[in-house]
Amino acid sequence: MAAVREQWGAWDLEDEKEDSRPTANFDGIEYRDLPADDFPEGSWQTDKEYVTKFLDQAKGLVTRVKEGIYAEYGQPTIKPDGTKLSDAEIIERDKRFAIAHESDEDHAGKLGGMSRRSWDALVMKLLHAMMTNDEFYCVMGGHSSAAGHGNNFRQAKMMAFHYLMEPIFDKLGMRLISRNNAQGGVGTTHSAMASGSFYGEKDIVWWDSSMTEKGAGAHDIFNKQAILGGERVPILMNCPRVDIMADTNGTAWTGNNAGGQWEAGGMLLPEYVIKDAKHADTVPFALRYMLCTKEAGGLCQQHKYDSICWEPRSDFEPTAEQKAHPGSQVKWHPGVRAHLQASRIMSLVVLHALDSAIDKWTALASAHTDDTPTVPLPAEYWHVGTKYRWIQKGLRTTLSKSPDGQSACEKMLGRFPRACRVAMKGFGDWTPRRNPSESSLLAVMKPAPNGYVPHPSMPTEFAGINVMPLIQRVPDGEVDVHAIALASTKPAPRLDHSMEGGEEERRKLAELSHEAVQSRSRRAHTIHERRKRALREKELAEQRSQKCRRVEGDGTVEIVPGRGWLWGQEAHFCDGSYNSECGRQRGSDCLISGHNDGRGGFVGGGLSGWFVLTLPKVKEGLILMRMEYWMGGPGGNALTKDWTEENGGKTNDAEPKYVFPDVTPSVNVTTPFDKLKEAKKAAEAAAAAASKKAAATTPTPNKAKGKKKDGGTDTTTTTTKKKKKKKASMAEKRKKRGKRLPPRPLERPAALDETGRVDAWDKLETTDGQVAAMKDREEAEAEAEEAKKQKSAEEALATELVRAQKKSVNTLTHIKEMVDGLPHGEIVEALRKSDGGGYYVKDEFLGAELAAELESEGPSMLEGNKLELDVTNLGSGEYTTKIGGGDQYTDCPRTVEYVVCLTRHMPSLLDAGGVTSDLGCSIDDTASMAGITVFSRRGREDSSPPERPFGYATGGDAEDLRKVTVLYFLTPDGWSEQLGGGVAFKKGSDSGDGVVVQAKKDRLIIFRSDTCYHKMLGWVGEEGMEHGSCIVTHLVKKAE
């Protein structure tokens, strides 16, 4: 750390008046928007001298961390040889790491951007948090890639963002709370429906669910509930806007930033694309194995992850064997460096905004006078309440601008559109969730008469501090930005990573960890006991309230909470935060995976009894519930599998009381201190036994024998020591009171005379046969139901296969007809021209419907990481892949069908026109060379596309098999020439830019591969026009 402080500097701020300063009282102040006059005299906000020092240190801190990120990615201001970048180089570098915000300008070439109004809102939020020493909430919703599957949870981009930014916020007087609420396989809608309950408050919310959520309705729900679901209105980052701007009357705050590896070309200079292992060693650690050339083979894939399941430690040993690494290390999940880069981009969004906030505050503080006071900071620069209310009101009251008057959310939720305009609340058991103990269904579930409620049955293996895996530390000599953010001159660090103390330092670490574990264990046990006491205290009230419940339409059914429900959840704390403790149940084979996303719930069936919830603060409105009817089996669950009637026949039984198992963490910790304590206890026990040997008493006659755990017998003894009087139970107290009351005469009800007396031994008929018959009947019904489900599933699959086959046949037929309908005479005439004039253009080639399907496949493949960065055109925002069919059909079925059909039928058209004779060869109708190039505006580095040279498709190689090239462009409707894309043709001897044929939706261009001089034009795009694509098909010479 000393080296970091020496090279980068450190935070150095001391408040000499800290002990005597009064503090502002924000109690009862809405949004903590305290008027300037209400700050007490002498509070730090009113002290110009302290504010000036604070802002000076804040500016230095933010600058150091930003410079650290630049250096981390191989673009430092001070080069390794000691020379400094020139002013022009710094300007260009800063552009690559910038967030556009001066206007609604083109954000191409930058890491992201937002409108000036949204940027000012983010600055205002940060000023508010600093002025009030408040919390600042950053939340992410998304799918498995956002959750970080394949990596350790703390390596995911949201957690990597928190790891860097938390010490910065702490030094600036704020508390950063970051939550990764992404969930694998399911996206965001189920949590976004109750955004305030499950995501919690949000100052910035990132959406990253493009792989699983394509529909506009899901996007609209996410945006609207994010705005309505809390006190704060967040900046919506990377959230598809859909109708949100129109539906808030233009008041919503939105922005975007590059997603990382595939869209942030400015952070990856060409010289850092890995060529081989030796070259990798020279590349900065953060970029090492980020992208590889084809010659590097599988190097990048081999080093994609460095996650592990366990880091050996001296104070704990898992009970189960640990795997080498977490699961889900699949090709579509980003690796550790992609997550790190994405986190740095997110961090730079906030760092740049902090920079603006500090600059604004500094300028105002320096202009402070008695006539125009600007210390404390005037309210108009940081009060948020009015703006929050205005945006929320706009959303609740603005009618949709769509032709049918319905927003995308209202169309999706057609039966209950109210959910799009009011803040929904919720309880659930999928994780992560904010404050999971209070937002669980268990928190509002009524116990059965005997006190039973479902509970976790699997104890936690360990609690407390988790050590960082050694493999994940930043190597010596590399830039450690987290250390730069931590560096401070006061106080000195408590522990030094150099471990100079050896065994003494390890002893301290073990002691601290052990203390934290024991503290967590005691806290968990306290909560457990408190819950049991609360259940006991509520017992009588529960019995009374159960009589008030009713079933609509049937006043004879009594609703009594059931005792046959199980909770499919282990005991853990999964709130999506950096300090969450998940997946630590005993028997886990990956204890430090740490992932929070899980799908817990309650499992029951027809014999489990009523599932009773009390929803607080509900008078009237809308209640939605998710029930997975397929989860329970014919036998119910483990509790009810042997039952033959509801609640096992004990619906109203209040005794005996249910005894909850102890599920506090079963901490398996062995430290030198434990051994010393155990030895001391043993010595004390031996001494006590020796001193009381003579006082030993004889066995109690009626309790002399009992089973030991080892199968032997145990002897219970009594002593003469007076025991503390045991507190009477409620049952004993009732019994005692009953003795004091006068006895009442009891009469035998006449109805009982119709049954045998309990002391009469009448012969009874066995019911074994009826029970067996009932069991056989239930099994037969279950088998029939299962067969029916399987048949339905098979029929549905068959129907889907038939539909897909029919769709494929119709597509192939349509493309064949379009190819056959091309004017072969015009094509032949064009192709016989030499140089730049030999091309043919056909608009509206396949028709709007098929073109729209083809257009959607390119961006979908990009979002699913099915494309590779075009390393020949770095910074262009272009990604490419070959089209070869096979397994690729599932990713782009229409594209594959287009290439197959074009390859099959275009050669015959050319042959009929005599083109093949001009070529001196036949065109192969069974093979071609095809690929797709997709443009993403976010991935483009420069505002203007880079220049590209003219040339031939064959590169001038006479042996090249490519003979005819077919380009097919796909763009959004309304794409203009200013948005780039397309192709330019000219004669080889001509100067200038040639003739431009712009990119246009459903435009086909055909030319000779070997004689037509051309160049592909770079794409530009604009807001709302984010993607364009081109399918390139080279028809090749037929093998002889």
N, C-alpha and C positions, 0 to 999 in steps of 0.2 A: 504493500500500500504506500510505503514511503516513496517508491519509485514513481507511482502514479501521481502522487501529490507534487513531486518535483517536476515531472514532465508536463502535467496538465493543469496544475493548480488545484485548489480545494476551497470548499465553502468555509468562510471565516467571518461569522457574524455572532456577536455577543451583545445581548441587551443588558446594559449595566443597571437598568431600572426594573428588571423583570420582577424582582421580589415585591416591589412596592407599587407596581402598575395596577390601576383598576381595570376591570374587564367589562366589556359591553354585555348587557343582558338582553338576549334575544327571545326570552320566554314570552310566548303569546304574540310574537310579531309574525304576521303572515309572510311566508317565504323568506323570513329573516331579513326583510327589507327595512332595516332600521334607518329612520331619518338621521341625517348628518348631525343635527343638533342634539340627538339623544346619545351620542357616543360620549362617555364620561371624559372629562378633562384629564389628560395624562395617559389615557389608553393609547396603545401603540398606533392606532389608526389616526390619532390626532397629533402625533409627534412627528413634525416634519423632518427633524434630524434623523430619527430612527427610520422613518419611511424611506428617506433618501438612501441610507445605508442598505436597508433591506432590498430596495430595487436594484441597487448597484450589484449586490451579491447575486440577486436573482438573474440579472442579465448575464453575469459571468457564468453562472451554473448552466443556463440554457445554451449559451454559446459553446461551452466546453463539451456538452453532451452531443450537440449537433456536429461539431467538428470531430468528435469521437466516432460518430456513425459514418461520416465521410471517410475517415481513415480506415475504419473497419472494412469498408467496401473498396479499399484500394485507391481512394482519391483524396488523400490528405492535403491540407494546405502546405504543410512542411513535408517535402519529399524525404524518402529514406536517406538520400545523400546529403541532406541538410539544406538544400536549396528550397526556395519558396515559389509557389505557383505565381505566375504573373497575374496582374489585375484582370486581363482578358480571360485567362484560364479559370480564375476563380468565378468570374461571371458565368462562364459556360458551365462550370461544375455546379454552381448553385442553381442554375436553371434546371439541370437534370434532377435535382433533389427538391425542387420547389413544389408548392401547392398554390395553384392559381386562385386568386380571390379578388383581384382588382375590379373585375366586372364579369358578366356572364360570357367570358371569352372562351375560345377554344383551349381545352386543357391538354391538348396533345403535346407530348414531349415532357410532361411534368408527371409527378407521382400522383396527382389528383387535383381536385379543385371544387369550388362551390361559389355561389353568387356572393356578391359583396354583402347583401343582407344576411345571408346565412353565416358568413364569416364573422360579421359584426356580432351576431348572436353568440357564437362560440367564444369570442373574446369577452363579451359581457358575462357569460357564464363563469369563465375563469376569474375575472375580476371579482365577481360576487363571492366565489368560493374563497378567494384569498382575503377579501375584506371581512368575511364572517367566520373564517377558519372552519369552513364547512366541509362536508363530504362531497366528493365528485364521483359520479357513477358512470362507468363504461361497461356496456353489455353487448354480447354478441349472440345472435340466434342463427342457427344453420344446421347443416347435415354432418355426416361423418368426417368429411375433410376438414370442416371448421372445428369439429370436436378434437381433431388431432389424432384420429385412429391410426395405429401403426407406430406412433410415438408415445412417449410418456406424456401424461396430461399436462405437466408443467412445461413441456416443450411446444405445445400448441400456441398459435400466434397470439391469442388473447392473453395467455399466461406469460408468454415471453414479453409482451407489451407491458404487463403489470410489473414484472421483475425489474425492468429498466426504469419505468416511470414512477413507481411507488416512492423511492427515496427522493426523487425530485419534488413530488407533491408534498412530501413530509417536510422538506426543508422550506417550502413556500407556505407552510401553515395549513395545508389541506390534507384530508385523508382520502386517498384514492381507493375506491372499491371497484374491482373489475370482476366480471362474471362471464364465464364461457358457458352459455346455456344451450349450446348446440347439441343435437341428439342424432345419432347415427340412424339412417334409414327412414326417418319420419319427417324431417323438416321442421317447420316452425308453427304451423297453424294451430295444433292442439295446445301449445303454450301461449301463442299470441292471442288466442281467444280470451284469455284471462291475463293479459300482459302485466297488469299492475300487481297481481298476486304472485305470478310465477317468475317474471323477469325483475319485478321491483321497480324502484325509481331508476330513471335513465337520463343522463346528460348527453351522452352520445350512444347511439345504438347502431351496431353494424349488422347487416343482413348478409348471410353467405349460404344460400340454400338453392342455388341455381341448378344443382344436379338432381334434386328431388322435387322442386316446386316450380313448375312452368306456368301455371295458370295465373292470370291477372287477379283473380279473386283472392287467392292466398296472399299475394303481395299486398293487396289493398287492406286486408284484415290486419296484417302485420303493421302496416303504417298507421292505420287509424287507431287501433288499440294502443299502440306505442304512445300516441299523442294524448289519448283520453285516459290511459290507465294509471296515471299517477299525478302527483302535484306538479312535477316538472314536465316540460315539453322538450323532447330530445332533438338533437341534430340527427336526421335519418341518413346514415352513410351507406352507400352502395345498395340502397333499397330501391327496387324498380318503382318508379313514381306512380305509374298507372294514372289514377284520377286525383291523387292527393293534393296537387297544387290547385286544381279547379275546385275541389270539394272543400278546401279550406279558404277559399276566396283569395288564393295566391299568398297565403301567409306562412305556410309550412317551411321549415328549414331543412334543406337537403344538400347532399354533397356526395362525392365519390372519391375513392382512392384506388390505386392499382392493387390488384390482388396478390402481387408478389412475382414469383419466378417467371411466369409467362407473360406478364404485362408491364414489367418495370425494366425495360431495356436500358434506360439511362443509368441504372445502378450497376449494370454489368458491362464493363468495357470489353471490346473484342479480345484483348490480350489475356483475359481471364477465362476464356472458354478453354476447358482442359483438353490438351492434346494427348498426353500420356501421363503415367505415374510420376515421372521425373519432373514434368512441367507442373503437376499439381502441387508439389512441394514448394514451389515458388509463388503460388497464388495465395492471397490473403485467406485466413482460416474461414471467414464467413462465406466466402465465395468458392471455396475448394469443393470440387465435384458438384457445383450447382448445375452447370451445363457442360457437355462434352461434345467434341467433334465426333464424326463417325469413326475416325481412325482410333479413337480412344476405347472403342469397344464398349464393354459394360461397366467401365470404371465408375461412372456416376450412379448407376443402379446399385453397385456393390456398396457404395458409401452413402446411400440415400438415408438410411436410418442409423442412429446410434443409441436407441432406446434399449433398456434392459428391465428385467423383472425384479431384480434384487441386487442391492449393494451391500456386501458383507460389512458388518459392524460388530463391535466388541460387546455391546450391551443387549443383543437380541438375536435369537435364532428362530427362523420360521419352523412351524410344525410340518409343513408340506414342502416337498421338493419344488424349487422354483424353475420356471421355464427360462430359456435364454432371452426372450424378448416378448413384448406384447403381440397380440394377434393383429390381423387386418393390415399387414404390410403388403398391400396390393398396389398395382401400378397407378390406379387413379387417386390414391391418397398421397398428398404432398409429404416429402421427407423433412428432416429437421432443418435443413438450410432454407428450404422454401418457406417454412413457417417463420423462421427467424427473420428472413427478409420482409415478409408480410408484416411482421410485428414492428420492424423498424419503419416501414412506411406509415403504419398507424401512429407510431410514436412521433414521426416528423409532422404529421397533421397537427398534433397537440403541441409539439415544441414550437412550430412556426406560429401557432395561435398564441402561445404563452409569450413569445417574443413580441408580437404585436401588442398584447395586453400590457406588458412591462413598459414598452416604449410609450404607449398612450398615457399610462399612469405617471411615468417619469416626467413627461412633458407638462402634465397638469400640475404635479407637485412642485416642479421648479418654478412655475408661474404663480405660486401661491402668494397672495398679499392679504392684508387685513380687509381691504375693500372688496377684493374678489377672492374669497377663500376657496382653495381647492384641496385643502387637507383638513378633515378627511375627504376622500374622493367623493365628488358630487354624485347624488343619487341617480341622475340620468345616465351615468356610465355603467352602473352595476345593478340597479334594481330590476328584478326579473318578473315580479308578480303580474303586472299589467299586461306584459307581452304574453305570458303563459295563458292567462285567461282569455285574451283576444283570439289566439290561435284555436284554443279548445272551443270557444263559442262559435268561431267561424266554421269549424267542422260539424258542430251539432246543428247549425241553422242553415247552412248553405245547401241549396238543392243541387243535385247532380246535373252536369251540363250535357250528359249523353242524350241522344235523340229520344230514348224511351224513358228518360228520367231516372234511371237506375244506375248506380255505381257498380263497378266490378264486384265489390264486396256484396252488395245487395242482390246481384244476380246469382252469386254463388250460394248465399244464404237466403234463398227465395222464400222459405217458410218462416224465417224469423229475421227480417231485415233490420229490426231494431238493434241487433248486435253490432251493427256498423256505425251507430250514432251515439251509443251510450257506453260508459265504462263498465266492462264485464269483470266480475270477480270470480275466483274459483278456488277449489280444493282438489288435490290430486296426489297421485303417488308415483308418477313418472318423474325422474330426476334428470338434470338438476332443477331445483326450485329455490327461490329466495326464501330464507327462513323456513327450512323444510319441516321443522316440527310443528309450526303453526299453520302451514299451508297444506298439511297432509289431511286426507279424509279421516284419519284416525283422530285428529284434533276435534272433529265435530261428530264423531260416532258415539252413539249411546251404548252403554254397557248392558249386558244381559242381567237379569235379576240376581244372578250369583256373582256379579261383578266382572264377568268375563268380557274382555275385548281382545281382538286379535293383537298379536305382539310378535316382535322378531324372535326367532328361536335360535338363530346362529350368532354366537358371541363374536365380538370384534377381537381379532388376533392381537393388535397392539394399537396404541393411540399416541398422539404427541408428535414430536419432531421427526421429520423424514430427512435423511441426509441426501445431499446431491451426489449422484453417481460420479465417480472419479473420471470416467470416460467422457463426461459431458463438460468438464471444466475447460476454460479457455487456455490453450497452451501458453507456456512462458514465451515472451517475446511478441505475442500477438496483442492486438488492441482489445482491451476489456472495457467496454463502454459502461457496464454496470459498476465497475470499480470507479470509473470517472464520476458517475452520478453519486456514488457513496462518499467519495473523498471529502473529508472534513478535518479541520485543524483542531476542533474541540467538539466532543472529547476524543481522546485517543481510542482506537479500536480495542475492544475487550479481548478478542482472540485474534491471533495472527495466523494466516494460512500457511506460514512457513513452518509451523509446528516445531519451533526451536526448543520448546520445553519437553518434547518427546513424550514419554509416558505420563508426565504431569499434565500436559495439555489434553491428552486422551482421557485421563482420569476426570478432568474438569468437564469435558464434553459429555462423558458418560453420566456424570452426576447431574448435569443440567437436564439431559434427556430423560433420565430416570425421574427427576423431580417433576418435569412436565407431564410425563406419563401418569405418575401417581396422582397428580392434580386433576388430570382429565378423568381418571378412573373414579376419584372421589366425587367429582362433579356429576358424572353420569349416574353414579349410584344415588346421589342426592335427588336428582331429577326423577329417577325411577321410584324412590320412596315417596316423593312428593305426589307423583301421579297415583300411587296406590292409596295414599291417604285421601286424596281428592275424590277418588272413586268411592271410598268408604263413606266419606262425609255426604256425598250426593245420593247415597243409597235410598234413603227414605223419600227424598224429592223425586228420584227416578221412578220409584214404585207408584207415586201419585200421578206423575205426569204421563206414565204409560197408559193410564186409564182414559186419558183425553184424546188419544190418537184414534183416527178412524180411517176406513177405506171408503173412497168415493162410491156411493151407490149401495153400500152394504154396511149398515150400522151394527151388524151382529158380529163382525170380525174384529177381534181385539189384536192390536199391533203390539207385540212384545219383542224387544231386541233379541236376535238369535244368538246361539252359542256354538254355531257350527261353521263360522267363517274363519279363514286363515289369511294371514297377511304375507304376501309374497315379497318380502323385503328383509334384508339383513339390517342389523343395527349399524348405522353409519350417518355421516353428516355430509350431504352432497348438495351444496348451494352454488356450485360453479365457480367458487372463488379460489384464490391461490392457496388458502388455508383449509380447503375442504379435505375431508378424510373419507375416501371412498374405496370400496373393493378390498377392505382389510379383514374380511370375515375369515374365521379359522378354516383352514383347508384350501385357501386361495393359492393358486400356483403362480400368481404374478402380483405380489403385494404392493409394489410401488408403481404399478401402471397408473393408478390414480384417476382413471376416467370416471366422470360423474354421470354420464348418460346411462340411465337404466329405466326399465319399464315395470316397476312394481305395481301391485294392485291387490285387491281382495278376491279370494277364490271361494266360491260357495255354490250350492245347488239347491234343489227342492227341499232337502232335509235340513238345510243350514239355518232356517228361521229367517225372520225379517232382518233386513239391513237398514238400520234406522240412523238417519243423520239429522242434526239440528243446524240449519243454516242461519247464521246470525244476520240480523238487520234486514231480513227479507220480509216485505209486506205483500207485494205483488210484483209480478214481472215475468221473467223468462228464465227457466232452469233447463240447462242442457247437460246431458250425462253420457259418457262413453262406456258402453258395456261390450265386452268381448265374449259373446256367448259360446264361442268355440273353445275357450280355454278349459272349461271344466269337462271332466269325463263322465261316463255313465255312473261310476261309483262315487261321484262327488269329489271330496278331498280327503286328506288323511284323517280328519276328525270324523267324517260322516260315512266312511266307506263300509262300516259294519252296522250302521244305524238302519232301522226299518221304519222309523217314524220321525216327524219333525222334531229337531232338537234332542233326539234320542229319548223322547218322551218326557223331558224335564223342562218344558217351556217356562213354567212359572216358578220353578224351584229356586228359592233364594239361598238355601243351604245345601251342601257345605259351600263356603265361599271359595272362589277360585284363587289358587295360589300362583302368582306370577313367577316364572323362573328368573333368576338373576342373569341378566345379559350385559352387565357392565364388562368393560374390556378385560379379557383374561390375559393380563400382561405377562408375557413370558420373558422376564428380564433377569439376567444374571450378571451382576457386577461385583467388583471387590467389596463394595459396601454391603451388598446383600449377604455375602459370605461371612463378613465380620459380624453383621447383625445376627445371622443364624447361629454362629458359634457362640455369641454372647447369650442368646436366648437359651441355647442348649446348656451352657454352664449355669445360668440362673435356675433353669428347670431342675438340673441335677442337685444343686445346692438346696433348693426348696424341697425336693423329694427326700434328701437325707435328713433335713431338720424335722420333717413331719412324718418320718417313718414310724415313729412310735404312736403317732396319732391316727394311723390308718385304721379304718373300721371294717366291720364284716360286711359281706354282701347282703343286699336287701333280698329277702326270701322270694318275693313275688316277681322280682325283676332281675333274676340272676343270670338269665341266659339271653343272648342275642347274637345275631350273625355278624361276624366281622366281614370286611371286604375281601379278606383272603380266604374266607370259608371257615375260619375257626369260630370260637365263641368269645363273647365279651362279658365281663362282669361289671355290673353297675354297683358302685359303692356310695355310701352316704357319709357325710362328715358332720362334725359337731358345730361347724361354722354356721352362723345364722345368715340365712339368705334374705336378700331384699324382697319385700313383698311384691309379688307379681301384680301388675295392673289388670283388673278384671276386664274381660272382653264384653262387647255389647250383649252377646247372648247370655253371659253369666249375670250381667246387670238386669236384663229382662226377667231372668229366672228368679233372681232375688226379689225384685219388685212384686212378682207374681205371688210369692209366699206371703207378702204382707196384705194382699187383697183378699176379701172374703170369697170363699168358694161359691160357684154358681152351680145349681143342679143341671145336669146335662140329660137330655132325652135322646133316645136312639131314634133316628129318622126312620119312618116307616119304609122308605125305599130300600133301606139296607136289609130288611127282612126277606127281600126277594133274592138275596145272594147268600151264599154259605157263610157261616160264622168263621172267624179267623181261627177259632180253637176247635173247629169241626173238621175231621179228616175225610171229606167226601171224595169219592173217586172222580178224577178229572180226566178229560180226553186230551191226548197229546195234540199239539199243533205243529209238530215237526213236518208233517206232510204238507200242510198248507203253506208253511214258510218255504219249504223246498220248492213247491210249485210256483209260489210267487217269485222266488229267486230265478227259477228257470224262465219264467215268463218275462221278467225284466231283462235277463241276458238275451233272450230271443229278440225282444223289442229293441234293445241296444244294438245288436248285430244287424237287425233290419234297418235301423236308422243310419248306422255307419255305412252299410251297403248303399243306401239311398244317397248319402252324401257323396260317397266315392263315385257313384254313377253320375250324379249331377256335376261333379268336378270334371269327370272325363268328358261328359257331353259338352260342358262349357269350353274345355280345352279343344275338343274336336271342332266346335263351332268357330272358335277363334282361329284355328289353323285353316279352316275352310275360308274364313273371311280374308285372312292374310294372303292365302294362295290366290283367291279371286282378285284381290287388290293388285297383287304382283302381275297376274296375267293381264288385267286391264291396263296397267301401266306400260308393260312391255308392248302390248298391242297398240296403244296410243302413240308411243314413241316411234314404233315402226311405221305407222301411218304418217306421222309428221316427217320422218326421214324420206319415205317414199314420195311424199308430196313436194319435196324440194325441187326447184327448177334446175334440173341437172345441166341444161344448156347454159344458163347464166353462170353456174358454178364452174363449168368446164372453161368457159371463156375467160373468167377471172383468173383461174389457176394457170392458164397458159401465158398470162402476162408475166414478164420478168420483173425482178426487183420489187420495189415498193408498191406497184399497182396491182399485184396479183392476190387480191383477197376478195371474199364475198361476205356480205352481212345480211342476216335474216333476223328481223324483230318479231316478237310474239311467236316464238318458235313452238313452244310446248303448251302455251295457254296459261292463264292466270292461276288456276287451281293447282296444277302439277308444279308450276314454278314456285308457288308459295311453299309447297312441301319441301322442294329442293332447297329453297332459301333458308329454311329453318334448320336444316341438318348441319350446315357448316358451323354456326355459332354453338349449336348443341354439342358437337364434337369438341370444340374448343373448351367449353365449360367442363366437359368430362375428361379433359386432359388426354384426348385422343390425337392431338396434333403436336407437332414439334416446332419450336422456334426456327424460323428461316435464318440460319446463321450466315447465309450469303448476303442477307439484307438486314443486318442488325439495326434496330431503331425504326424499322419501317412499320412495325406492328403487324407483320404478316407471319402466319403459321401454316404449316403444310404437312401433308402426308400423302402417301401413295394410295391409290384405289385398286385393291386387288381382289375384292370379293371374299369368299370364305366367311370366317368369323366376323369380318368387318361388316357384313350385311346387317347385323343387329344394330349397329351404330348409325348407318346411313343407307337404308334399303333403297330409297328412290335414286340416290346417286349411283349406287352399284348397278341398278337396273338401267339407268341412263347410259352408263359406260358400256355395259354388255350389249345393249341394243344398238348403240351407235357403232360399236366395233363389228357387230354382225351384219348390219344392213348398209352402212355407208360405202364400203368397198364395192358392192354391186352397182350402186348408183354411179360411182366414179368410173367403174369399168364400162358401163353402158355409154358414158360420154366420151370414152377414149382417153381418159386421163392416164390410165395405167400404161397405155402404149407410150405416152409422152414421158412417163417416169422410167420406162424401160424395165418395169417389173410389175408383178401383181401385188395387190394390197392384201394382207392377211386378214381374213374375216373371223379368226378364232383367237387372236391375241392383239394386244395394243399396250401402250405405255400411258398410264393415266394417273392423275393426281388432283388434289384440290388444294387451293390456297385460300385461306380465310383471313380477312383483315379485322383487327380489333382496334378501335380508336384509342383505347386506354393504353395499349402497348406501344403506340407510336412515340418516338423520342422527339422529333422536330415538328414544328408547326407547318413546315413545308416539306413535301416528300423529297427524299434524296434523289439526286440525278442517277440515271442508269444508262448504260451504253446501248447503242443499237447492235444488232447481230442477227445471226441465223439460229433457228431452233436446233440445228445440228451442230452448231459451233464451227461450221465450215469443214467438218469431217466427212469426206466422201464415202467412207465406209459406214457411216451412221445409218441405222435401220429406219429412222424416222423419215417419213415421206410427206405426209399431210397432217397438219395441225388443226385441231378444232377447239376453239375457246367458247365456253358458255358462261355468261356473266349472270350473277344473281345479286340484286340489291333491293333495299326497301323501296316502296313506291315513293316517287318524288325525288329520287336521287338525281342530282344535276352534275354538270361538267365540273363545277367548282369543288365538288366533293371528291374528285380524283377517281382513280381506277381507269381501266381501259387499256388500249394498245395504240401505238403510233407506228405508221409505216412510211418508209421513204426509200428512194433509190440509193444504192451504196455510195454513189458519187456526189449526192446532193448534200448541202449543208442545211442547217436549221433543224426544226423540230419535227418536220414531216407532217403527215396527215393524221389527225387524232380521231380515233373511234372510241368514244367514251363508254365507260361501263354503264350498262342499263339492264334492268330486270328482263329476263327471258330473251337476251340477245345472243345470237349464234354468229360466230366469225370463223371462216374457213380459209386457210392459205397453205401454200407449199412450205414444208419444213426446211427445205434445202436452198430455196431461191428467194424467199421473201424476207427482205431486210426490215426488222422491226425491233421494238422494245416495249416491254410491259411498263405501264405507268403506275407510279405510287399512289396510294390511297390517302385521303385526307379525312373525310367524314365530318360530322358536326353533332351537336347534342341532339339526340333522338335518331340519329343516323350513325349508329355505332359500328355496324358490321357490313361488310361486303364480301363476296366470294367469287371465285372463278374455277370452273372445272376444266382442266386442260387434258385433252385426249390426243395422243400422237398415234396416227394410224401407221403401221410399220410394214416393211417389206416382207412378203411371204417367203418362208424358207423354201429353198429349192430341193 
